[in-house]
């Protein structure tokens, strides 16, 4: 498995470097994260191949820190997502990916029973473990990595004490180059919605 890129890793580690953290400044969350690529993922080989990518649900993990009453920064991680790429409707390539996403959030009602929030950030998607079947059985197919913007909207429900329930939706700009036998044949536009439901703790 590949590790987090240095820039995101440094930013995540940097969350803990300040000596000013107080009680409830930190939060962690765990729950379901569902990656749902958009319905039309583009074409390859000069338009000859129509691309489709299925959805997948994995364990989502979030760690973050309040920067003040309204502002927070968080890192979204997950267990590896598994997807199947279809070419002209036929299942062709299975692959795995991790989409760590670092976001800056604005919280509208800090301390309230219901706290809406918005976030903007950056995503780095790493792909690996490509395997082929169907129309490209035995071929060498590789998917590239991707950098892109991410946007987020959600609601945090206080459950009492340090616990909260968080539901959210994200849009992530993910575009990956596709290579067949080492030759680039186009770009797959994944651009998924990512839906999450998490149980969280503040400390």
N, C-alpha and C positions, 0 to 999 in steps of 0.2 A: 504494500500500500504506500502511496506517496504521501509525503508530509505536507503541512501547510506551507504556502509560499512565504519567503522571509518577511515580506512587507506585512502580511496579515498576522504572522506569528509575532513580529515585533510589536504590532499594535495591540494584540491581545495581551502580551506580557506587560505592556505599558500600562494596562488598566490597573495593575497592582503596584505600581512604583510610587504612587503618591502617599505620603504619610498622613494625609488629611482625612482618610476614610472614617466615617462614623457609622453607628448602628443603622441598619437598613440601607446603607449606601450600595451594598452589593446585592445582586439577585442571580439565582440560578433557576433554570426551568427544564423540565423534561416532559416529553409527550409525543404525539403523532405529528409528523411532517409529511405532507402529501404534495409531490411534484407533478404538476399537470401541464405538459407542454402544449403550446397552442396547436390548433387543429391542422394548420397547413405549415409544414416545416421546410418548404422550399423544394427546389429541384436540383439534380446533379447531372453530370455528363451532358452539359449543354441543353438541359431541359428534357432529356430522355427518361430520367428517373424521378418520379415523384416520391418525396420523403414523408414518412409518418413515424412518430415516436410515441410510445405508450406511456401511461402514467405509472407511478410507483409511490408507495408509502413506506417510510422508515421511522426509526426512533430519532426524534429531533432533540438537540441539546442546546441550551442558550446560557451564556454567562455574560453578565453585564454589570455596569456601575453607574449610579446616579452621579451626575456632575454638578447638580444643584437641584432646586425644587422642580424645575420643568425639564431639564436636559439630562439625557442619559446616553451612554454608548454601550453597544452590545455586539457580541460575536455569535452568529448562528453556526452550529455544526450539526452533524448527523452521522448515523451509520450509513455505509455506502448505498446509494440508490442503484437499482438495476433496471435497465430499460431495454426494449427491443425496437430496432429500427426496421421499418417496412419499406421496401422499394416497389413502387407500383402495386401496392397492396399485399405483397408477399413478404413474410417475415424473413429478414436477411442477416441482421447483425445484432448480437447481444453485447452490451457493455455495462460498465459500472462507472459511477462518478461521485465526487464529493464537491459540494458547492459552498464552501465557507463564505459567509457574508458578514461584513463589518458595517454597522449602521450607527448613525447619529440620530437620536430620537428627541421629539418634543412631546412632553406629557401635559395634557390640558387641565387635568384635575388631580394633581399630586395629593395624596392623602385621602382622596375621596373613595367612596364605596365602589364607584365605577370610574375608571380613569382611561379616557380615550387617548391614543397617541398616534403620531405619524413619524415615519423614519425615512431617511435617505442614506444610501451607502454604496459600497463597492463589493462586487462579487468576483471570486476567482474559482472557476470550475476546472477540476482536474479529472480527466477521463483515463481509463485503463481497462484491461481485461477484455478487449474486443475478441469476439468469436463469431464465425460466419456459418451460415446455413442457407438452405433454399437456393435462390438464384446466384449467390456468390459463395457457395460452399467451397472451402479450401483456399479461397483468395486471401491475400494479405490486405486487410482493411484497417486503417488507423484513423481515429478521431483526435483532433487537436484539442488543446486547452483553450480557455476563454476568459477574458477580462470584460466586465460590463457593469453598468449601473444597476442599482436595486432600489425599489420604493416599497414602502410598508405602511399598513394601517391596521390598528388593532384596538382591543379593549382589554383592560386588566380589571378583574373583579376581586376585591378584597374578600377573603373568606374568614378573616379573623386571625389575630396574632400576626405571624409573619408569612402566612400562606396566601396565595392568590391563584386565580384561574385566568389564563390568558388565551384569547382567541385572536387570530390575525390572518391577514392575507398579504402576500408579497408578489410583486412582479419583478422578474430578473431578466436582464438582457444577456442571453447566452447564445453565441454564434460560434460554431466549431467547424474548422476545415476538415474535409474528408479526403483521405488519400487511398487510392487503389493501386496496389503493387508499387507504392512509392510516388505515384503521380497524383497531384491534386486534381480532383474532379468536381470540386465545388464546395459550398458552405451550407451546412444545415442550421436553420434558424429555429432554435428550441424555444426561447423566450417564454418560459413557463410562468404560470401562477403557482405559488407555493402557499398552501393553506396549513395552518398550524393550530393545534389545541394543546396547551401545556399547563401542568401544575407547577407552580413556582414557589420559591421561598426567598425571603429577604433576610439579610443578616448584616 
